[in-house]
Amino acid sequence: MSGQEDSITAFSDTFTTPVVGINKGRTIGASVGIGVVWGGSMVGLSQIWYKGMERSPWHTFDDSKEWMQMDKAGHLYTANKISQLTGDIYQWAGWKNNTAAWMGFGVGIGYLFTLESLDATGKDWGFSWSDMGANTLGSGLYLAQQLAWKEQRFILKFSYQHSPYAQYRPATLGQTFPERLLKDYNGQTYWMSVSPGSFMKHTKFPKWLCVSIGYGIDGKLHGQDNSYTVVQNGESMTFHAKRQVLFSLDIDFSKLPIRKPWLKAIVKQFNYLKLPFPTLILTGNQWRGEWIYF
């Protein structure tokens, strides 16, 4: 058994170990993989997400004031993570930091531009310049940090917990858990985590320990309207939307002292999500604390 484990470990180390110079095999594999995911996901979305949608000629749509900009936070986060993942893949393939960073930036912007172009032919939607602005900002945040520091010090993260509002507008906020995860902005929080130690050259402050600030909303049932009335079982309920600002702690998994390259590469992927920690939450002008908040 130990021999088999050693073989698996050796393969994992070889697969994750950085190479010197551009590796042709890894580069071809990475590029083909990205192309397949890009094209396949667009075909899948056009057949599933956009199926049955009434089409119209290509047009623009201003949704910059909807959902208290939570959808824009989602675009910023998504673009940033696509760019980071792509850049990491090309660095693994042997490309230098700056070149890989520009590749990541280009794929992040290009992929979401393609997705936005699908919206552009939907009658009730359209090509959103504010979405593209958020996409550019997210990918640009990744690029700027790679060019300046060769690492990500301001880390965008995501968390979700069940909200009570989807039951009142399930067609808009989702009926199943996967739908609510994507559509119910009341349950989503977008975070920026940063380690003070990453800016200190000589310090015992652990570089993996982060402070984190989050943004969310509460009581938002309609894209444009900040007050929404629901009549259920003869009872009228009015919900008033409020912005939320959250303060918490977090961990930068990429800076944990892990020696095994394959394990470090796996653990780094947890940086997409915010860990549950004690959190202070400001909703409107009301403060509250949670011992564990995700």
C-alpha positions in Angstrom: 0.0 0.0 0.0 2.8 2.4 0.9 4.3 1.9 -2.6 1.0 2.8 -4.2 0.7 5.9 -2.0 4.3 6.9 -2.9 3.5 6.6 -6.6 0.4 8.8 -6.2 2.3 11.4 -4.3 5.1 11.4 -6.9 2.6 11.8 -9.7 0.9 14.6 -7.8 4.2 16.4 -7.1 5.3 16.1 -10.8 1.9 17.4 -12.0 1.9 20.4 -9.7 5.6 21.3 -9.7 6.3 24.5 -11.6 8.3 24.1 -14.8 11.2 26.2 -16.2 10.3 27.7 -19.5 7.1 27.2 -21.5 5.9 23.6 -21.4 4.3 22.8 -24.8 2.2 19.9 -23.5 0.8 21.8 -20.6 0.1 24.9 -22.7 -1.8 23.0 -25.4 -3.8 21.1 -22.7 -4.6 24.3 -20.9 -5.7 26.2 -24.0 -7.8 23.3 -25.3 -9.4 22.9 -21.9 -10.2 26.6 -21.6 -11.7 26.6 -25.2 -13.8 23.5 -24.5 -15.2 24.9 -21.3 -15.8 28.3 -22.9 -17.6 27.0 -25.9 -19.4 24.2 -24.1 -20.8 26.4 -21.4 -22.1 28.9 -23.9 -23.8 26.2 -25.9 -25.2 24.8 -22.7 -26.5 28.2 -21.4 -28.1 29.0 -24.8 -30.0 25.7 -24.6 -30.9 25.7 -20.9 -30.8 29.2 -19.3 -31.9 31.1 -22.4 -34.3 28.4 -23.7 -37.8 29.7 -24.4 -36.7 33.3 -24.0 -38.3 35.7 -26.5 -35.5 37.0 -28.8 -35.0 40.5 -30.2 -32.3 42.3 -32.2 -29.1 43.0 -30.4 -29.6 45.9 -28.0 -28.3 47.5 -24.8 -30.0 47.6 -21.4 -29.3 49.9 -18.4 -29.6 47.8 -15.2 -27.0 49.8 -13.2 -29.6 50.7 -10.5 -31.1 47.3 -10.0 -30.7 45.0 -7.0 -28.6 47.6 -5.1 -25.7 46.7 -7.3 -25.4 43.2 -5.9 -25.4 41.7 -9.4 -22.5 44.0 -10.2 -20.6 42.6 -7.2 -21.3 39.2 -8.7 -19.9 40.2 -12.0 -16.8 41.7 -10.4 -16.2 38.5 -8.4 -16.8 36.2 -11.3 -14.5 38.1 -13.7 -11.8 38.2 -11.0 -11.9 34.5 -10.3 -11.9 33.5 -14.0 -8.9 35.7 -14.6 -7.1 34.3 -11.6 -7.8 30.7 -12.4 -6.6 31.2 -16.0 -3.5 33.1 -15.0 -2.6 30.3 -12.5 -3.1 27.7 -15.2 -0.7 29.4 -17.6 1.8 29.9 -14.9 1.6 26.2 -14.2 2.2 25.7 -18.0 5.5 27.7 -17.6 4.5 31.2 -18.8 6.0 34.1 -17.0 4.0 36.0 -14.4 3.2 39.1 -16.5 2.3 37.2 -19.6 0.1 34.7 -17.7 -1.6 37.7 -15.9 -2.5 39.3 -19.2 -3.8 36.0 -20.5 -6.0 35.7 -17.4 -7.2 39.2 -17.9 -8.1 38.6 -21.5 -9.9 35.3 -20.9 -11.9 36.9 -18.0 -13.0 39.8 -20.1 -13.6 37.8 -23.2 -15.6 35.0 -21.6 -18.0 37.4 -19.8 -18.3 39.6 -23.0 -19.5 36.4 -24.8 -22.0 35.8 -22.0 -23.2 39.4 -22.1 -23.7 39.1 -25.8 -26.2 36.3 -25.2 -28.2 38.7 -22.9 -28.1 41.3 -25.7 -30.6 39.3 -27.8 -33.1 38.6 -25.0 -36.2 40.8 -25.3 -36.4 41.5 -21.5 -32.7 41.8 -21.0 -29.9 43.4 -23.1 -26.2 44.1 -23.3 -25.3 45.9 -20.0 -22.4 48.3 -20.1 -22.5 48.4 -16.3 -22.0 44.6 -16.2 -19.0 45.0 -18.5 -17.6 47.7 -16.3 -17.8 45.4 -13.3 -16.2 42.6 -15.3 -13.4 44.9 -16.4 -12.9 46.0 -12.8 -12.8 42.5 -11.5 -10.3 41.2 -14.1 -8.3 44.5 -13.7 -8.0 44.0 -10.0 -6.4 40.6 -10.6 -4.1 41.9 -13.3 -2.9 45.0 -11.3 -2.0 42.8 -8.3 -0.1 40.3 -10.4 1.9 43.0 -12.1 2.6 44.9 -8.9 3.2 42.0 -6.4 3.0 38.7 -8.4 0.3 37.6 -5.9 -3.2 38.5 -4.9 -3.3 40.5 -1.6 -6.8 41.8 -2.0 -8.8 38.6 -2.3 -12.4 38.5 -3.4 -14.6 35.9 -1.8 -18.2 34.7 -1.7 -20.5 33.3 0.9 -24.2 32.3 1.0 -26.7 31.4 3.6 -30.5 30.8 3.3 -32.7 33.9 3.4 -36.4 33.9 4.2 -37.4 36.0 1.1 -37.3 33.6 -1.8 -40.6 32.0 -0.6 -42.4 35.2 -1.4 -41.1 35.5 -5.0 -39.9 32.1 -6.0 -40.0 32.8 -9.7 -37.6 35.7 -9.2 -35.5 34.6 -6.3 -35.5 30.8 -6.9 -37.4 27.7 -5.9 -34.6 25.2 -5.4 -31.3 25.7 -3.6 -29.2 26.0 -6.8 -31.6 28.6 -8.1 -31.6 30.6 -4.8 -27.8 30.4 -4.7 -27.7 32.3 -8.1 -30.8 34.5 -7.8 -31.5 35.4 -4.2 -29.1 38.3 -3.6 -30.4 38.5 0.0 -28.5 35.3 0.8 -25.3 36.3 -0.9 -22.3 38.2 0.5 -19.3 39.3 -1.5 -16.1 39.9 0.5 -12.7 41.4 0.2 -10.1 39.8 2.4 -6.7 41.2 3.0 -3.8 40.1 5.2 -2.0 43.0 6.9 1.1 40.7 7.1 1.4 40.6 3.3 2.4 44.3 3.4 5.0 43.7 6.2 8.5 42.6 5.4 9.6 41.7 8.9 6.8 40.6 11.1 5.6 37.7 13.2 2.0 38.6 12.2 0.8 35.5 10.3 0.5 36.3 6.6 -2.4 33.8 6.2 -4.6 35.7 8.7 -7.0 38.2 7.0 -9.4 40.9 7.9 -12.5 40.9 5.7 -15.2 43.4 4.7 -18.3 42.2 3.0 -21.3 43.7 1.1 -24.8 42.3 1.0 -28.5 43.3 1.0 -31.5 42.4 3.1 -35.3 42.5 2.3 -34.8 43.1 -1.4 -37.6 41.3 -3.4 -37.7 43.4 -6.5 -34.9 44.6 -8.8 -36.0 48.3 -9.0 -38.3 48.8 -6.0 -36.8 49.1 -2.5 -40.2 48.5 -0.9 -42.3 45.5 -2.0 -45.7 44.4 -0.6 -46.7 40.7 -0.6 -50.2 39.5 0.2 -50.2 35.9 1.5 -53.2 34.2 3.2 -55.0 37.5 3.3 -52.2 39.1 5.2 -50.2 42.1 3.7 -46.5 42.3 4.4 -44.2 45.0 3.2 -40.5 44.5 2.9 -38.0 47.4 2.9 -34.6 46.7 1.3 -31.4 47.7 3.1 -27.8 47.5 2.3 -25.4 45.6 4.6 -21.8 46.1 5.4 -20.0 43.2 7.3 -16.7 43.0 9.2 -15.1 39.7 9.9 -11.9 37.6 9.9 -10.7 35.2 7.2 -7.8 33.0 6.0 -5.7 33.3 2.9 -5.2 29.7 2.1 -2.5 30.4 -0.5 -0.2 31.6 2.3 -0.6 28.6 4.7 2.8 27.0 5.3 2.2 23.9 3.3 5.3 22.2 1.7 3.7 19.7 -0.6 3.1 21.4 -4.0 0.1 19.3 -4.9 -1.6 19.9 -1.5 -0.8 23.6 -1.6 -2.4 23.8 -5.1 -5.6 22.1 -3.8 -5.9 24.1 -0.6 -5.4 27.4 -2.5 -8.7 26.8 -4.2 -10.6 27.4 -0.9 -9.8 31.1 -1.4 -13.0 31.3 -3.6 -15.1 31.1 -0.4 -15.2 33.1 2.8 -14.8 31.0 5.9 -17.4 31.2 8.7 -16.1 33.5 11.5 -17.5 35.9 14.1 -19.0 38.9 12.2 -20.3 42.4 12.9 -23.1 43.3 10.5 -24.4 46.8 9.8 -27.9 46.6 8.2 -29.2 50.1 7.4 -28.3 51.9 10.6 -28.6 48.8 12.9 -25.7 46.8 14.2 -25.7 43.2 15.2 -23.2 40.5 15.9 -23.0 36.8 14.8 -20.7 34.4 16.5 -20.5 32.4 13.3 -21.6 33.9 9.9 -21.1 32.5 6.5 
